[in-house]
Amino acid sequence: MKVSVIIPAYNEEKDIGKCLKSIKENRYKTFNVIVVDAGSTDKTVDIAGEYADKVIKAHTNAPGPARNLGVMESDADVVAFTDADTMVKSDWVGEIAGKFHDPGVVGVGGVLRPLDARLLDKIMFKINSDLWYRFTALFGFYQLGTPNCAYRRSAFLKVGGFDESLSMLEDTELSLRMGRAKLGRIIIDKNLIVYNSARRFKQEGYLRVFLRYVKEYFNMLTNRNVESKHFDTIDH
């Protein structure tokens, strides 16, 4: 089973090399890596070219359209997503592929651990990017965060991919839509772990990020515009 790992990137020269190196070190052999660059002005494209199988240049200020473009460029059975500031374990791709050997599975999500973590980061990631994901899944409210998730490509295309009108929470919206489509099972696996940068929280503070997400969750669930520009929230 072939897997494409798709990564949107914007001015990620400090982190993308470490991310891609961790992916390329995976023991699973039948996969490729697609980076979709959203107009970086630093060395992101050059660094990505050293590791990725394909680097695509796009014009977007949101990661959803970049990921959709990556899926369209893929010929794999499964499309997996992570972020440029994330590192994965050497069995990550293989663990994802193994879940999709069950033909009834259409989506798989994992949990996040913080990189270069303070105690506060460890606590908040455990609550927000692990326990919260697994708790809401019990009620059919699936949250497959794009630093660590994958979909069967045929199902992804059938539901229309990421909503390109959303500049954030496009990952939650897609997983909820996938659940409503009832094309198959969605799994949240607590043992599928990636290590994600806590830089957004260190720059803005957990309270400010939390309040922004509460606002945008409300907007999304009440069909209002999600206004935050996700790439813009990080000081690159």
C-alpha positions as CSV (number, residue, x, y, z in Angstrom):
1,M,0.0,0.0,0.0
2,K,1.5,3.3,-1.1
3,V,1.4,6.4,1.2
4,S,2.0,10.0,0.3
5,V,3.1,12.3,3.1
6,I,2.0,15.8,2.3
7,I,3.4,18.9,4.1
8,P,2.4,22.5,3.5
9,A,5.2,25.0,4.3
10,Y,5.8,28.7,4.5
11,N,9.2,30.1,5.5
12,E,10.2,27.0,7.4
13,E,13.9,26.9,6.8
14,K,14.7,26.4,10.5
15,D,12.5,23.3,10.9
16,I,11.6,21.7,7.6
17,G,14.9,19.9,7.2
18,K,14.6,18.1,10.6
19,C,11.0,17.2,9.7
20,L,11.7,15.7,6.3
21,K,14.8,13.9,7.6
22,S,12.6,12.2,10.3
23,I,10.1,11.1,7.6
24,K,12.7,9.8,5.2
25,E,14.2,7.7,8.0
26,N,11.0,5.7,8.2
27,R,11.4,2.0,7.8
28,Y,8.3,1.6,5.6
29,K,9.4,1.7,2.0
30,T,6.3,2.3,-0.1
31,F,5.8,6.0,0.4
32,N,6.8,9.4,-1.0
33,V,7.0,12.9,0.4
34,I,5.3,15.9,-1.2
35,V,6.0,19.5,0.0
36,V,3.7,22.3,-1.1
37,D,5.4,25.6,-0.6
38,A,3.1,28.7,-0.1
39,G,5.4,31.3,-1.4
40,S,8.4,31.1,1.0
41,T,11.0,33.9,0.8
42,D,13.7,32.0,2.7
43,K,15.5,28.7,1.9
44,T,12.5,26.4,2.5
45,V,12.2,25.3,-1.1
46,D,15.9,24.6,-1.4
47,I,16.0,22.5,1.8
48,A,12.8,20.7,0.9
49,G,14.3,19.8,-2.5
50,E,17.1,17.8,-0.7
51,Y,14.6,15.4,0.9
52,A,11.2,15.5,-0.7
53,D,10.2,13.5,-3.7
54,K,8.2,16.4,-5.1
55,V,8.2,20.2,-4.2
56,I,5.2,22.2,-5.5
57,K,5.0,26.0,-5.4
58,A,1.6,27.4,-4.6
59,H,0.1,30.8,-4.0
60,T,-2.0,30.6,-0.9
61,N,-2.1,32.0,2.6
62,A,-3.7,29.0,4.2
63,P,-2.6,25.3,4.5
64,G,-5.9,23.7,3.4
65,P,-5.5,24.6,-0.3
66,A,-1.8,23.6,-0.2
67,R,-2.7,20.2,1.2
68,N,-5.5,19.7,-1.4
69,L,-2.9,20.4,-4.1
70,G,-0.6,17.9,-2.7
71,V,-3.3,15.2,-2.7
72,M,-4.1,16.0,-6.4
73,E,-0.4,15.4,-7.2
74,S,-0.4,12.1,-5.3
75,D,-1.1,8.7,-6.8
76,A,-1.0,6.9,-3.5
77,D,-3.7,4.8,-1.8
78,V,-3.4,6.8,1.5
79,V,-2.6,10.5,2.0
80,A,-0.9,11.3,5.3
81,F,-0.4,14.8,6.7
82,T,2.0,16.5,9.0
83,D,3.5,20.0,9.5
84,A,6.9,21.4,8.7
85,D,7.6,22.0,12.4
86,T,6.9,18.4,13.3
87,M,9.0,15.3,13.7
88,V,7.8,11.8,13.4
89,K,9.1,8.4,14.6
90,S,10.7,5.8,12.4
91,D,7.6,3.6,12.3
92,W,5.1,6.4,11.7
93,V,4.4,5.8,8.1
94,G,4.2,2.0,8.6
95,E,1.8,2.4,11.5
96,I,-0.5,4.5,9.3
97,A,-0.4,2.1,6.4
98,G,-1.2,-0.8,8.7
99,K,-4.4,0.8,9.8
100,F,-5.6,1.0,6.2
101,H,-5.2,-2.7,5.6
102,D,-8.7,-2.8,7.1
103,P,-10.8,-1.8,4.0
104,G,-13.4,-0.3,6.3
105,V,-11.1,2.4,7.6
106,V,-11.2,5.8,5.9
107,G,-9.4,8.0,8.4
108,V,-6.8,7.8,11.1
109,G,-5.7,10.4,13.6
110,G,-3.0,10.4,16.3
111,V,-1.9,12.6,19.1
112,L,0.7,15.3,19.6
113,R,3.6,15.7,21.9
114,P,5.6,18.9,22.2
115,L,9.1,19.4,21.0
116,D,11.6,21.2,23.3
117,A,8.9,21.0,25.9
118,R,8.5,23.0,29.1
119,L,6.3,21.3,31.8
120,L,3.4,23.6,30.8
121,D,3.7,22.4,27.2
122,K,3.6,18.8,28.2
123,I,0.5,19.3,30.3
124,M,-1.4,21.4,27.8
125,F,-0.5,19.1,24.8
126,K,-1.7,16.1,26.9
127,I,-5.0,17.8,27.5
128,N,-5.6,19.5,24.2
129,S,-4.0,17.3,21.6
130,D,-4.5,13.9,23.2
131,L,-7.2,13.5,25.8
132,W,-9.5,16.0,24.1
133,Y,-9.2,14.3,20.7
134,R,-10.0,10.9,22.1
135,F,-12.8,12.1,24.4
136,T,-14.7,13.9,21.6
137,A,-14.3,10.9,19.3
138,L,-16.4,8.9,21.7
139,F,-19.3,11.0,20.6
140,G,-18.6,11.1,16.9
141,F,-16.9,14.5,17.1
142,Y,-13.7,13.6,15.3
143,Q,-10.7,15.9,15.3
144,L,-7.9,14.6,13.1
145,G,-5.2,17.2,13.5
146,T,-3.1,17.7,10.4
147,P,0.2,17.4,12.2
148,N,-0.7,13.7,12.5
149,C,-3.5,12.2,10.4
150,A,-4.2,10.3,7.2
151,Y,-7.1,9.5,4.9
152,R,-7.8,6.9,2.3
153,R,-7.3,9.1,-0.8
154,S,-10.5,7.9,-2.6
155,A,-12.6,8.9,0.5
156,F,-10.8,12.2,0.8
157,L,-11.6,13.0,-2.8
158,K,-15.2,11.8,-2.5
159,V,-16.0,14.3,0.3
160,G,-14.1,17.1,-1.5
161,G,-11.0,17.5,0.6
162,F,-10.2,20.4,2.8
163,D,-12.6,23.3,2.7
164,E,-10.5,26.0,1.1
165,S,-12.6,28.8,2.5
166,L,-11.3,28.1,6.0
167,S,-7.9,29.5,7.0
168,M,-7.8,27.4,10.2
169,L,-9.8,24.5,11.7
170,E,-9.9,23.0,8.2
171,D,-8.7,19.8,9.6
172,T,-11.5,19.5,12.2
173,E,-14.1,20.4,9.6
174,L,-12.9,17.8,7.2
175,S,-12.9,15.0,9.8
176,L,-16.4,15.9,10.9
177,R,-17.5,15.9,7.3
178,M,-15.9,12.6,6.7
179,G,-17.7,11.2,9.7
180,R,-21.0,12.5,8.5
181,A,-20.4,10.9,5.0
182,K,-20.3,7.4,6.7
183,L,-17.9,6.1,4.1
184,G,-16.1,4.0,6.8
185,R,-14.5,4.0,10.2
186,I,-12.4,6.8,11.6
187,I,-9.8,5.9,14.2
188,I,-8.0,8.0,16.9
189,D,-5.0,6.0,17.9
190,K,-3.3,7.1,21.1
191,N,-0.1,5.3,20.2
192,L,0.3,7.1,16.9
193,I,2.5,10.0,18.1
194,V,4.3,12.9,16.5
195,Y,6.3,15.6,18.1
196,N,5.0,19.1,17.3
197,S,6.6,22.5,17.9
198,A,5.1,24.5,20.7
199,R,6.3,27.8,19.2
200,R,2.8,29.2,18.6
201,F,2.0,28.8,22.3
202,K,5.4,30.2,23.4
203,Q,4.9,33.3,21.1
204,E,1.2,34.0,21.9
205,G,0.5,32.2,25.2
206,Y,-1.9,29.4,25.7
207,L,-4.8,31.6,26.8
208,R,-4.7,33.8,23.7
209,V,-4.5,30.7,21.4
210,F,-7.3,29.1,23.4
211,L,-9.6,32.1,23.0
212,R,-8.9,32.4,19.3
213,Y,-9.8,28.7,18.8
214,V,-13.0,29.0,20.8
215,K,-14.0,31.9,18.6
216,E,-13.2,30.1,15.4
217,Y,-14.9,26.8,16.6
218,F,-18.0,28.8,17.2
219,N,-17.8,30.4,13.8
220,M,-17.2,27.1,12.1
221,L,-20.1,25.3,13.9
222,T,-22.5,28.2,13.2
223,N,-21.5,28.5,9.5
224,R,-19.8,31.8,10.0
225,N,-16.5,32.7,8.4
226,V,-13.3,31.5,10.0
227,E,-11.2,34.6,9.8
228,S,-7.8,33.8,11.3
229,K,-4.9,33.4,8.9
230,H,-3.2,30.3,10.2
231,F,0.2,30.9,8.5
232,D,0.2,34.4,9.8
233,T,-0.2,33.4,13.5
234,I,3.4,32.1,13.6
235,D,6.5,34.4,13.6
236,H,8.6,32.7,10.9
